[in-house]
Amino acid sequence: METVCDHFCHNYIGGYQCYCRKGYSLQSNRKTCKVKDCRTPGDLENRSYESVTAQNVTLLASVIKFKCDQPYYAMVGGGHGLYTCEANGKWMNSKVGETLPSCEPVCGKPAEPPSFRQRILGGIPAEEGNFPWHVYFETTVCGGALLSDRWVLTSASCVERERAVRMFAGGADRSAPGGWRLLEAEEVHPHPLFARPPPTASRHRRPPPPAGFDHDIALIKLKRKVGMGPAVSPICLPAKHPRYQAGAGKAGYVSGFGRTEDFAQSDVLMFALVPVVERSECGNISGPGQAAPLTENMLCAGSAGVDACAGDGGGALVLEDPLGSGAYYVAGIVSWGFSCGTYGVYTNVANYLEWIESTMAGGIAAGPAK
């Protein structure tokens, strides 16, 4: 007698029901069985895969390996990226199960690292790829820094009264728009404790009440993810470790399209190497009887003739990773100053890591660490 079912058959009064062995699935005719097919993995954004077993075969016991679009993305989760087509019809990893790996942007590693070969104010022109995290704000003539493919870090004083912020990334020359990418804000998050100083106190060039620029930090969520590449990639946040505190004696790069020695605003991205100094140094230059003590949430940096200037607000002061990873991290955000070519005051990013992480995760914003 011919078997009705391919594999197993359960008879009952008036009929029967077919079953398949493990690793097979019952076809639409409810009689024949076919080996499980895990099919091509979906959602291959910023990643791809290659067959470890038979090429382009996705059937039971097939093995594939995921890989990210290097060097601009790195794998997060997924063990070593090896997945096997199991009997449940899903790609499975021995460590993380059916959760497929994600590819996150690599931070703090420019395709063309900056170098100080020549002699912002006192700076030199940057080449494309030197500062791939730098974001130019068209609407407020400020700067910012990409923290991921969806978030931009800047100063609250740049965006507190703005919501429809238009930004550009990926270029080093404002007169050559071909390489720029438009970034549009979906959400603007000034720090909840920031209070803009009186209008008479210019953001950069008159001694403002320091408390008025305390918590001068903001985050912008973009409407769409921006793709990473040699001209666009994020800057790292500092780790929660004492060595990432930007103490006096350390030096870092600051970049921007702000005022230079000769022009009201630079058409090319400029950068300068500036040393971090004791906070008291900033207060001393304001003149007798006009000392401007800085809060614990501020950094002082710069030297004679080398400084951020008007139009550089919100830009990042970046330092090399003290643990030797070869990456850069954002230590400060250009906030305010006294006069171009003296010391500049920066928001100390390390004090706001919990607020940054909470805001980016969609949680309730926390206050600064200090």
Wavefront OBJ file of the C-alpha trace (Angstrom):
o trace
v 0.000 0.000 0.000
v 1.339 3.419 -0.908
v 2.118 5.669 2.066
v -0.079 8.758 2.107
v 2.362 10.921 4.073
v 6.013 11.559 3.250
v 7.235 10.911 6.813
v 4.718 10.220 9.594
v 0.993 9.655 9.470
v -1.523 9.794 12.285
v -4.754 7.992 11.408
v -8.059 8.758 13.011
v -11.650 7.849 12.237
v -12.552 9.443 8.953
v -9.117 10.720 8.038
v -5.401 11.171 8.780
v -2.812 13.882 9.577
v 0.754 14.051 8.251
v 3.870 15.013 10.247
v 7.463 15.665 9.214
v 10.779 14.735 10.765
v 12.698 17.391 12.692
v 14.302 19.790 10.228
v 11.533 19.389 7.646
v 8.341 21.355 7.108
v 4.945 20.220 5.791
v 4.077 21.637 2.391
v 0.798 23.236 1.327
v -0.620 19.908 0.104
v -0.408 18.735 3.746
v 1.252 15.477 2.649
v 4.805 16.076 1.444
v 7.746 17.262 3.521
v 10.541 19.604 2.563
v 13.816 20.310 4.342
v 13.768 23.520 6.398
v 14.950 26.660 4.635
v 16.056 29.586 6.808
v 16.028 31.844 3.740
v 18.201 34.876 3.160
v 18.569 36.984 6.330
v 16.669 40.249 6.153
v 17.750 43.712 7.304
v 21.312 43.773 5.987
v 21.845 47.479 6.737
v 25.586 48.203 7.041
v 26.399 44.481 6.917
v 26.525 41.470 4.634
v 27.096 37.745 4.973
v 29.003 34.983 3.242
v 28.315 31.260 3.016
v 30.614 29.075 5.090
v 29.141 25.838 3.747
v 27.634 25.541 0.248
v 27.454 28.835 -1.641
v 24.036 30.524 -1.525
v 22.439 27.541 0.207
v 20.189 28.427 3.160
v 18.825 24.975 4.030
v 19.056 23.045 7.296
v 22.616 22.875 8.755
v 23.916 25.582 6.415
v 26.352 28.016 8.052
v 26.794 31.694 7.223
v 29.036 34.409 8.631
v 27.970 38.024 9.019
v 30.411 40.872 8.477
v 30.107 44.631 8.845
v 30.995 47.297 6.305
v 34.525 47.900 7.544
v 36.350 50.000 8.562
v 33.435 52.312 9.318
v 31.213 49.807 11.157
v 31.997 47.186 13.806
v 29.945 44.200 14.931
v 28.049 44.377 18.203
v 26.740 41.059 19.542
v 26.405 37.919 17.503
v 29.485 36.145 18.847
v 31.882 35.845 15.935
v 29.077 36.342 13.436
v 28.609 32.611 12.716
v 25.008 31.418 12.368
v 23.600 27.976 11.550
v 20.256 27.168 9.976
v 18.535 25.102 12.678
v 15.535 22.790 12.632
v 13.257 25.616 13.817
v 13.846 27.358 10.498
v 15.870 30.203 12.030
v 19.492 31.317 11.853
v 20.945 30.592 15.294
v 24.167 31.590 17.052
v 25.524 29.468 19.886
v 25.935 32.518 22.165
v 23.049 34.854 21.356
v 20.435 32.567 19.827
v 18.369 33.980 16.970
v 19.306 37.637 17.596
v 21.214 38.787 14.543
v 24.304 40.978 15.043
v 24.146 44.736 14.595
v 26.798 46.894 12.987
v 27.519 50.149 14.812
v 29.616 53.054 13.518
v 33.276 53.029 14.552
v 33.976 56.196 16.538
v 36.966 58.487 16.841
v 39.062 57.106 13.990
v 39.284 59.554 11.072
v 40.286 58.219 7.679
v 42.873 61.015 7.533
v 44.023 61.779 11.090
v 44.869 65.455 11.659
v 48.496 66.470 12.035
v 49.842 69.822 13.106
v 52.136 70.594 10.191
v 51.712 74.379 9.997
v 50.857 77.239 12.195
v 39.298 78.984 14.509
v 42.215 81.589 15.323
v 45.816 80.642 14.800
v 44.679 77.401 13.157
v 45.264 75.731 9.805
v 42.873 74.440 7.112
v 41.616 70.909 7.635
v 41.512 68.346 4.866
v 38.421 66.256 4.161
v 38.419 63.309 6.541
v 40.463 65.005 9.289
v 37.390 65.678 11.430
v 34.615 63.440 10.035
v 32.487 64.036 13.134
v 32.293 67.817 12.589
v 28.798 69.144 11.836
v 28.173 72.630 10.439
v 24.958 74.347 11.566
v 23.506 76.426 8.758
v 20.694 77.922 10.832
v 22.697 79.105 13.848
v 26.285 79.432 12.511
v 27.556 76.967 15.083
v 29.200 73.589 15.140
v 28.555 70.166 16.567
v 29.864 66.627 16.569
v 28.294 63.326 15.504
v 28.052 60.866 18.382
v 26.394 58.160 16.280
v 24.555 57.811 12.986
v 21.492 59.444 14.600
v 22.735 61.911 17.268
v 24.670 65.204 17.263
v 26.315 66.790 20.312
v 26.512 70.587 20.546
v 26.121 73.462 23.023
v 22.737 74.426 24.429
v 23.486 78.090 23.668
v 23.529 77.209 19.949
v 20.130 75.526 19.787
v 18.104 76.470 22.856
v 15.753 78.671 20.793
v 15.945 76.591 17.621
v 13.954 73.509 16.677
v 14.083 73.374 12.858
v 17.856 72.966 12.767
v 19.526 72.356 9.382
v 23.025 70.907 9.560
v 25.621 69.567 7.156
v 28.323 66.930 7.539
v 31.045 65.424 5.381
v 32.680 68.552 3.974
v 35.594 70.835 4.722
v 34.742 73.767 2.415
v 31.471 75.715 2.634
v 31.943 77.032 -0.915
v 32.070 73.472 -2.318
v 28.698 71.922 -1.380
v 29.131 68.786 -3.466
v 30.487 66.629 -0.667
v 28.117 67.799 2.055
v 25.225 65.776 3.453
v 22.126 67.470 4.795
v 21.141 66.542 8.358
v 17.765 67.602 9.744
v 16.709 67.659 13.368
v 13.837 65.555 14.616
v 14.301 66.440 18.296
v 16.405 69.081 20.062
v 17.382 68.441 23.691
v 19.120 71.324 25.503
v 20.223 70.311 28.984
v 17.275 70.933 31.332
v 19.417 72.961 33.749
v 20.833 75.314 31.120
v 19.713 78.935 31.441
v 20.730 81.346 28.685
v 22.645 84.407 30.022
v 21.377 87.960 29.470
v 21.468 89.261 25.852
v 24.275 91.706 26.734
v 26.633 88.788 27.355
v 27.835 87.528 23.957
v 28.255 83.798 23.755
v 31.929 83.996 22.965
v 33.459 87.375 23.366
v 32.390 89.159 26.571
v 32.857 87.844 30.085
v 29.389 86.425 30.882
v 28.239 85.313 34.299
v 29.750 81.798 34.333
v 26.610 80.362 35.906
v 24.759 81.523 32.789
v 26.739 79.058 30.686
v 26.695 76.200 33.158
v 25.276 73.007 31.612
v 25.893 74.422 28.107
v 25.297 71.142 26.334
v 22.616 69.783 24.006
v 21.775 66.729 21.926
v 20.017 66.632 18.565
v 18.286 63.539 17.251
v 18.316 63.370 13.463
v 15.298 62.564 11.326
v 17.255 59.892 9.465
v 20.400 57.892 10.040
v 23.465 59.173 8.226
v 25.668 56.607 6.497
v 29.258 56.331 7.626
v 32.287 56.651 5.364
v 35.695 58.355 5.057
v 34.158 61.849 5.340
v 31.472 61.113 7.944
v 31.944 59.155 11.184
v 31.265 59.827 14.874
v 33.508 60.902 17.725
v 33.779 58.712 20.828
v 32.477 59.705 24.241
v 34.956 59.599 27.130
v 34.953 56.446 29.194
v 33.946 56.590 32.854
v 37.548 56.443 33.997
v 39.710 59.114 35.716
v 42.227 59.083 32.860
v 39.569 60.493 30.523
v 39.200 63.663 32.569
v 40.714 66.520 30.547
v 43.138 67.876 33.124
v 45.621 70.703 32.741
v 48.588 69.763 30.560
v 46.623 67.697 28.065
v 46.166 69.035 24.534
v 43.519 68.405 21.925
v 42.155 69.558 18.585
v 39.275 71.973 18.093
v 37.726 72.541 14.666
v 35.236 74.983 13.199
v 34.205 77.480 10.530
v 34.326 80.418 12.940
v 36.119 83.732 12.777
v 39.827 83.734 11.847
v 42.507 86.436 12.000
v 41.425 87.838 8.626
v 37.744 87.005 8.076
v 34.431 87.198 9.915
v 33.837 83.526 9.120
v 36.007 80.956 7.434
v 34.849 79.174 4.278
v 37.118 76.241 5.045
v 37.146 74.089 8.138
v 39.986 75.223 10.388
v 41.567 73.391 13.282
v 44.009 74.163 16.055
v 45.877 72.281 18.746
v 44.988 73.788 22.119
v 46.272 72.874 25.595
v 43.972 72.471 28.579
v 44.960 74.838 31.405
v 43.872 75.359 34.986
v 40.438 76.962 35.287
v 41.940 79.791 37.300
v 43.882 80.885 34.202
v 40.627 81.843 32.459
v 39.486 83.854 35.426
v 42.774 85.754 35.647
v 42.534 87.242 32.149
v 39.223 89.026 32.761
v 41.010 91.872 34.549
v 41.242 93.194 38.115
v 37.954 93.055 39.935
v 36.329 91.125 37.074
v 37.412 87.601 37.876
v 35.194 85.015 36.265
v 35.524 81.773 38.230
v 34.540 78.731 36.226
v 32.194 76.051 37.483
v 33.154 72.409 37.855
v 31.331 71.726 34.581
v 33.713 73.881 32.528
v 37.169 73.428 31.021
v 39.634 76.170 30.103
v 41.843 75.687 27.038
v 43.913 77.701 24.580
v 47.122 79.683 24.311
v 48.228 83.055 22.998
v 46.742 83.514 19.514
v 45.264 80.005 19.346
v 41.618 79.760 20.316
v 38.088 79.002 19.217
v 36.209 82.135 18.151
v 32.763 83.425 17.175
v 31.006 80.848 15.013
v 32.846 77.911 16.548
v 30.327 77.438 19.371
v 29.155 73.879 19.871
v 32.233 72.377 18.222
v 34.155 69.548 19.853
v 37.487 69.653 21.658
v 38.871 66.163 21.025
v 41.720 64.350 22.758
v 43.490 61.105 21.972
v 42.376 58.038 23.901
v 44.681 57.813 26.959
v 44.518 54.002 26.877
v 46.166 53.837 23.470
v 43.318 52.683 21.224
v 44.336 55.231 18.579
v 40.879 56.831 18.710
v 39.828 60.358 19.673
v 37.137 61.259 22.197
v 35.212 64.461 22.860
v 36.425 66.119 26.041
v 34.801 69.529 25.677
v 32.263 71.593 23.747
v 33.044 75.187 22.726
v 30.882 77.316 25.020
v 32.135 80.887 25.616
v 35.237 83.041 26.008
v 36.617 86.516 26.623
v 38.242 87.664 23.398
v 39.446 85.744 20.363
v 43.020 84.606 20.746
v 42.883 84.168 24.526
v 41.526 81.247 26.494
v 38.258 79.585 25.595
v 35.786 77.919 27.927
v 34.404 74.475 27.110
v 31.658 72.352 28.627
v 33.262 69.366 30.371
v 31.619 66.418 28.603
v 32.777 63.843 31.155
v 30.381 65.378 33.691
v 27.366 64.675 31.480
v 27.787 61.058 30.419
v 24.731 59.828 32.308
v 22.562 62.586 30.818
v 23.880 61.887 27.309
v 23.351 58.144 27.547
v 19.896 58.536 29.095
v 18.752 61.054 26.473
v 20.025 58.964 23.569
v 18.285 55.913 25.030
v 15.018 57.844 25.247
v 14.985 57.981 29.052
v 14.491 60.789 31.537
v 17.387 63.232 31.386
v 19.596 63.210 34.464
v 21.659 66.067 35.824
v 25.450 66.405 35.621
v 27.751 64.268 37.711
v 28.864 67.361 39.605
l 1 2 3 4 5 6 7 8 9 10 11 12 13 14 15 16 17 18 19 20 21 22 23 24 25 26 27 28 29 30 31 32 33 34 35 36 37 38 39 40 41 42 43 44 45 46 47 48 49 50 51 52 53 54 55 56 57 58 59 60 61 62 63 64 65 66 67 68 69 70 71 72 73 74 75 76 77 78 79 80 81 82 83 84 85 86 87 88 89 90 91 92 93 94 95 96 97 98 99 100 101 102 103 104 105 106 107 108 109 110 111 112 113 114 115 116 117 118 119
l 120 121 122 123 124 125 126 127 128 129 130 131 132 133 134 135 136 137 138 139 140 141 142 143 144 145 146 147 148 149 150 151 152 153 154 155 156 157 158 159 160 161 162 163 164 165 166 167 168 169 170 171 172 173 174 175 176 177 178 179 180 181 182 183 184 185 186 187 188 189 190 191 192 193 194 195 196 197 198 199 200 201 202 203 204 205 206 207 208 209 210 211 212 213 214 215 216 217 218 219 220 221 222 223 224 225 226 227 228 229 230 231 232 233 234 235 236 237 238 239 240 241 242 243 244 245 246 247 248 249 250 251 252 253 254 255 256 257 258 259 260 261 262 263 264 265 266 267 268 269 270 271 272 273 274 275 276 277 278 279 280 281 282 283 284 285 286 287 288 289 290 291 292 293 294 295 296 297 298 299 300 301 302 303 304 305 306 307 308 309 310 311 312 313 314 315 316 317 318 319 320 321 322 323 324 325 326 327 328 329 330 331 332 333 334 335 336 337 338 339 340 341 342 343 344 345 346 347 348 349 350 351 352 353 354 355 356 357 358 359 360 361 362 363 364 365 366 367 368 369 370
